[in-house]
Amino acid sequence: MKKLLFVIVMTLFMPCATIWAANGYSFTATTVEGVEMKFVVLSEDDMTCKVCNNSISTNTSGTVTIPASANGYAVVEISTFAFQGCSNIEYVIIPNTINKISEWSFYNLKVR
């Protein structure tokens, strides 16, 4: 009886736990330039994510292209301090999927 109750409880609550764990989950994907970029899942239901803060190495230089999608999630937002301290970046290419750029997303980037 205890095993049956355990199975019923786990069956009822595991799908919810999986969804809660996915929202806020962070992962890394590679840009077209080969730069490792960090993302955070915003919504598992909508399959959306954002570029998270301190998303790339501060040693990155040249052009960085934010992908329109990463690991199957549409990239729709750029977090605060996403490119903080990346003073060697010359260009950041932003896809049209982005609908929110947070304050200070490009803090300490050189303006050229």
ABEGO torsion letter per residue (X at the ends): XAAAAAAAAAAAAAAAAAAAAABGBBBBBBBAAGBBBBBBBABAAAGBBBBBBGABBAABBEBBBBBABBGGBBBABBBBGAABGBAABABBBBBAABABBBBGAABGBBBX
